[in-house]
Amino acid sequence: MRPLLSPLSWALWFGYAFLYVPIALLILYSFNESRLVTVWGGFSTKWYGELLHNAPLLDSAWLSVQIAGLSATLAVVLGTLAGLALARFGRFRGRTLFGGLISAPLVMPEVIIGLSLLLLFVAMEQWIGWPDGRGMTTITIAHTTFTTAYVAVIVQSRLAGMDGSLEEAAMDLGARPAKVFFVITLPLIAPAIVAGWLLAFTLSLDDVVVASFVSGPGSTTLPMTILSSVRFGVSPQINALATIIVLVVAAGIFVASLLLARRERQRRRDEQMALQGG
């Protein structure tokens, strides 16, 4: 008699359980009546109601979302340009140094990144008077600095594995490099750009080490608020907020997947029509 699941399947299911059971428990205990997050006291939605009246927690969550959105967008622009330079410009002078600078944040400890950026911001404030203190601006710049590296690696990998014959054919037909990029290259690497934006958004939203160095009074992000509340016991309101974030992120990923799948189907239909027409 054959086993129902092979060892590989057991390992796969164990990995899924290790990743997603804690998230499922977090969502479950957001509906807990008890104030103790580890003791079930019955089903209740009162923590969602109390969350709406917790202004400091909501303000920190909104600040984190704003910083994550801005830094992810800036990281996508800079990372796409960096990935394009590394994948398409060949061996130019300083390429090794440029590639090393791009990939350095991937392996550098966050403590070093946060401390170096703090020293930079302090020196800039003394020399030119900007930035005026530490706050949302400095956190956004700091998060853009290390998330750009992730976007650059993703875009570079996509460009390296992409067939360049379409770009060459467009240039042979007289298209300028800028038009080739926006009409042909950009749509082809759109999945990588979306993936890079989502990864940068998640890394920014999750960061607490770098933000602790470059933040100031009145600019407390959500991870910093949660970390400070751990000393006194995590409130079920944080479970409720985390549940809302998980659902919003899951919905965003689902919609993005549908749009990318639709664009891929459209691209395949266009290629088939072009082949049939030829």
PAPA-166478 format. One record per residue (C-alpha): x, y, z; chain; residue in one letter. Coordinates in Angstrom, 2 decimals, decimal comma. Example, Ala and Ser with C-alpha at 12.3 -4.5 7.8 and 13.67 -1.06 7.14 Angstrom:
% residues 2
R       px       py       pz  kette  rest
R    12,30    -4,50     7,80      A     A
R    13,67    -1,06     7,14      A     S
END
This chain:
% residues 278
R       px       py       pz  kette  rest
R     0,00     0,00     0,00      A     M
R     1,45     3,33    -1,11      A     R
R     1,62     6,19     1,43      A     P
R    -0,85     9,01     0,95      A     L
R     1,90    11,63     0,92      A     L
R     5,52    11,29    -0,11      A     S
R     8,35    12,64     2,10      A     P
R     8,69    15,58    -0,29      A     L
R     4,99    16,40     0,10      A     S
R     5,28    16,20     3,88      A     W
R     8,21    18,59     3,80      A     A
R     6,26    20,94     1,53      A     L
R     3,22    20,95     3,81      A     W
R     5,41    21,42     6,86      A     F
R     7,01    24,45     5,21      A     G
R     3,60    25,94     4,39      A     Y
R     2,41    25,33     7,95      A     A
R     5,55    26,91     9,39      A     F
R     4,96    30,04     7,32      A     L
R     1,19    30,47     7,42      A     Y
R    -0,07    28,91    10,68      A     V
R     1,29    31,86    12,75      A     P
R    -0,52    34,28    10,41      A     I
R    -3,72    32,26    10,73      A     A
R    -3,41    32,31    14,52      A     L
R    -2,85    36,07    14,47      A     L
R    -6,06    36,54    12,46      A     I
R    -7,95    34,16    14,75      A     L
R    -6,87    35,91    17,95      A     Y
R    -7,85    39,29    16,53      A     S
R   -11,43    38,11    17,22      A     F
R   -10,58    37,08    20,78      A     N
R   -12,72    38,44    23,63      A     E
R    -9,86    38,21    26,13      A     S
R    -7,27    40,94    26,43      A     R
R    -4,58    38,27    26,68      A     L
R    -3,49    37,42    23,15      A     V
R    -2,60    33,82    24,10      A     T
R    -5,84    32,97    25,99      A     V
R    -9,05    32,39    24,06      A     W
R   -11,99    34,08    25,76      A     G
R   -14,67    33,77    23,10      A     G
R   -15,47    35,36    19,75      A     F
R   -15,65    39,15    19,63      A     S
R   -14,99    42,02    17,24      A     T
R   -14,57    44,65    19,95      A     K
R   -10,84    45,11    19,24      A     W
R   -11,62    46,32    15,73      A     Y
R   -13,91    48,94    17,23      A     G
R   -11,30    50,02    19,76      A     E
R    -8,71    50,15    17,00      A     L
R   -10,70    52,91    15,28      A     L
R   -10,27    55,08    18,40      A     H
R    -6,55    54,38    18,85      A     N
R    -5,16    57,46    17,12      A     A
R    -1,42    56,87    17,85      A     P
R    -1,54    53,35    16,41      A     L
R    -3,48    54,42    13,33      A     L
R    -1,18    57,40    12,77      A     D
R     1,91    55,19    12,91      A     S
R     0,30    52,71    10,51      A     A
R    -0,63    55,48     8,06      A     W
R     2,90    56,92     8,29      A     L
R     4,37    53,49     7,54      A     S
R     2,10    53,06     4,50      A     V
R     3,04    56,51     3,16      A     Q
R     6,76    55,89     3,62      A     I
R     6,52    52,42     2,10      A     A
R     4,62    53,70    -0,95      A     G
R     7,00    56,59    -1,59      A     L
R    10,18    54,61    -1,02      A     S
R     8,95    51,68    -3,14      A     A
R     8,10    54,02    -6,03      A     T
R    11,46    55,79    -5,86      A     L
R    13,24    52,44    -5,54      A     A
R    11,47    51,14    -8,66      A     V
R    12,59    54,16   -10,70      A     V
R    16,20    54,05    -9,51      A     L
R    16,42    50,26    -9,44      A     G
R    15,03    49,92   -12,97      A     T
R    17,58    52,40   -14,31      A     L
R    20,38    50,62   -12,43      A     A
R    19,28    47,19   -13,64      A     G
R    19,02    48,49   -17,22      A     L
R    22,54    49,93   -17,03      A     A
R    24,01    46,67   -15,70      A     L
R    22,14    44,43   -18,16      A     A
R    22,23    46,49   -21,37      A     R
R    25,23    48,84   -21,32      A     F
R    27,91    46,15   -21,47      A     G
R    31,39    46,71   -20,03      A     R
R    31,58    50,43   -19,25      A     F
R    34,18    52,17   -17,10      A     R
R    33,36    51,78   -13,42      A     G
R    30,87    48,96   -13,99      A     R
R    32,39    46,77   -11,28      A     T
R    32,31    49,60    -8,74      A     L
R    28,76    50,52    -9,75      A     F
R    27,56    46,92    -9,41      A     G
R    29,26    46,62    -6,03      A     G
R    27,60    49,80    -4,77      A     L
R    24,20    48,57    -5,96      A     I
R    24,51    45,16    -4,30      A     S
R    26,20    46,37    -1,08      A     A
R    22,92    47,02     0,81      A     P
R    21,92    43,39     0,18      A     L
R    24,73    42,06     2,38      A     V
R    25,41    45,00     4,69      A     M
R    23,91    44,76     8,20      A     P
R    20,98    47,08     8,76      A     E
R    22,66    48,51    11,85      A     V
R    25,54    49,75     9,69      A     I
R    23,15    51,20     7,10      A     I
R    21,11    53,00     9,75      A     G
R    24,15    54,40    11,57      A     L
R    25,85    55,59     8,37      A     S
R    22,68    57,31     7,15      A     L
R    22,19    58,96    10,53      A     L
R    25,72    60,39    10,38      A     L
R    25,08    61,54     6,80      A     L
R    21,86    63,32     7,71      A     F
R    23,45    65,01    10,72      A     V
R    26,39    66,20     8,60      A     A
R    24,08    67,47     5,83      A     M
R    21,98    69,38     8,35      A     E
R    25,09    71,09     9,70      A     Q
R    26,45    71,92     6,24      A     W
R    23,41    72,89     4,19      A     I
R    20,58    72,95     6,73      A     G
R    18,72    70,03     5,15      A     W
R    17,10    67,82     6,24      A     P
R    15,72    69,85     9,12      A     D
R    15,67    67,13    11,76      A     G
R    14,74    63,50    11,34      A     R
R    11,27    62,44    10,24      A     G
R     9,30    61,09     7,31      A     M
R    11,73    62,49     4,73      A     T
R    14,82    60,88     6,23      A     T
R    13,06    57,54     6,72      A     I
R    11,88    57,57     3,09      A     T
R    15,40    58,30     1,83      A     I
R    16,85    55,58     4,03      A     A
R    14,33    52,97     2,90      A     H
R    14,82    53,95    -0,74      A     T
R    18,56    53,45    -0,30      A     T
R    18,42    49,78     0,64      A     F
R    15,28    48,74    -1,28      A     T
R    16,72    50,04    -4,57      A     T
R    19,24    47,20    -4,46      A     A
R    16,49    44,56    -4,41      A     Y
R    14,64    46,14    -7,32      A     V
R    17,85    46,45    -9,34      A     A
R    18,66    42,74    -8,88      A     V
R    15,14    41,68    -9,93      A     I
R    15,06    43,93   -13,01      A     V
R    18,59    42,99   -14,04      A     Q
R    17,73    39,28   -13,83      A     S
R    14,62    39,82   -15,96      A     R
R    16,56    41,79   -18,58      A     L
R    19,40    39,25   -18,66      A     A
R    16,96    36,42   -19,39      A     G
R    14,95    38,36   -21,97      A     M
R    15,36    37,95   -25,71      A     D
R    16,78    41,18   -27,11      A     G
R    15,76    40,47   -30,71      A     S
R    12,57    42,54   -30,38      A     L
R    14,53    45,57   -29,22      A     E
R    17,08    45,12   -32,00      A     E
R    14,34    44,77   -34,61      A     A
R    12,65    47,95   -33,40      A     A
R    15,92    49,90   -33,59      A     M
R    16,59    48,49   -37,07      A     D
R    13,22    49,88   -38,11      A     L
R    14,23    53,34   -36,95      A     G
R    12,83    53,53   -33,42      A     A
R    14,78    55,67   -30,99      A     R
R    16,18    54,06   -27,82      A     P
R    13,68    55,90   -25,60      A     A
R    10,73    54,68   -27,68      A     K
R    12,12    51,13   -27,70      A     V
R    12,32    51,20   -23,92      A     F
R     8,81    52,52   -23,30      A     F
R     7,03    50,56   -26,05      A     V
R     8,86    47,20   -25,96      A     I
R    11,25    46,80   -23,02      A     T
R     9,06    48,30   -20,31      A     L
R     5,98    46,11   -21,01      A     P
R     8,17    43,00   -21,10      A     L
R     9,78    43,72   -17,73      A     I
R     6,53    44,95   -16,15      A     A
R     6,13    41,75   -14,03      A     P
R     9,62    42,25   -12,62      A     A
R     8,90    45,91   -11,88      A     I
R     5,65    45,04   -10,09      A     V
R     7,43    42,31    -8,12      A     A
R    10,19    44,74    -7,21      A     G
R     7,68    47,36    -6,06      A     W
R     5,84    44,87    -3,88      A     L
R     9,09    43,60    -2,36      A     L
R    10,33    47,15    -1,70      A     A
R     6,97    48,09    -0,16      A     F
R     7,08    45,05     2,12      A     T
R    10,68    45,63     3,19      A     L
R     9,93    49,27     4,00      A     S
R     6,75    48,44     5,87      A     L
R     8,58    45,80     7,89      A     D
R    11,77    47,73     8,70      A     D
R    12,45    48,76    12,27      A     V
R    16,25    48,87    12,59      A     V
R    17,04    51,53     9,97      A     V
R    13,94    53,55    10,86      A     A
R    15,00    53,63    14,51      A     S
R    18,23    55,40    13,55      A     F
R    16,81    57,99    11,13      A     V
R    13,47    58,78    12,78      A     S
R    12,69    61,57    15,20      A     G
R     9,90    62,76    17,48      A     P
R     6,50    62,49    15,83      A     G
R     7,70    60,06    13,16      A     S
R     7,18    56,67    14,79      A     T
R     6,46    53,90    12,28      A     T
R     4,20    50,94    12,94      A     L
R     7,00    48,39    13,58      A     P
R     8,55    50,80    16,08      A     M
R     5,19    51,22    17,83      A     T
R     4,69    47,45    18,02      A     I
R     8,23    46,88    19,27      A     L
R     7,81    49,45    22,04      A     S
R     4,48    47,93    23,10      A     S
R     5,96    44,42    23,47      A     V
R     7,46    45,39    26,84      A     R
R     4,00    46,03    28,28      A     F
R     2,18    43,23    26,46      A     G
R     0,86    43,22    22,92      A     V
R    -2,70    44,52    22,69      A     S
R    -5,23    42,57    20,60      A     P
R    -5,72    45,84    18,70      A     Q
R    -2,39    45,16    17,03      A     I
R    -3,70    41,75    15,98      A     N
R    -6,72    43,49    14,46      A     A
R    -4,54    46,00    12,60      A     L
R    -2,22    43,24    11,39      A     A
R    -5,23    41,28    10,11      A     T
R    -6,41    44,29     8,12      A     I
R    -2,92    44,74     6,64      A     I
R    -2,70    41,05     5,71      A     V
R    -6,07    41,17     3,95      A     L
R    -5,24    44,37     2,08      A     V
R    -1,85    43,04     0,96      A     V
R    -3,37    39,70    -0,09      A     A
R    -6,04    41,52    -2,10      A     A
R    -3,39    43,69    -3,76      A     G
R    -1,29    40,68    -4,72      A     I
R    -4,37    38,91    -6,08      A     F
R    -5,36    41,88    -8,24      A     V
R    -1,79    42,36    -9,47      A     A
R    -1,59    38,66   -10,39      A     S
R    -4,82    38,90   -12,36      A     L
R    -3,63    41,99   -14,24      A     L
R    -0,25    40,43   -15,05      A     L
R    -1,87    37,19   -16,20      A     A
R    -4,28    39,14   -18,39      A     R
R    -1,42    41,13   -19,93      A     R
R     0,56    37,92   -20,56      A     E
R    -2,43    36,33   -22,33      A     R
R    -2,85    39,45   -24,43      A     Q
R     0,82    39,41   -25,35      A     R
R     0,63    35,78   -26,44      A     R
R    -2,45    36,49   -28,56      A     R
R    -0,66    39,41   -30,21      A     D
R     2,36    37,21   -30,96      A     E
R     0,14    34,51   -32,49      A     Q
R    -1,68    37,06   -34,63      A     M
R     1,66    38,51   -35,78      A     A
R     2,94    35,03   -36,70      A     L
R    -0,25    34,18   -38,57      A     Q
R    -0,18    37,51   -40,37      A     G
R     3,44    36,98   -41,37      A     G
END
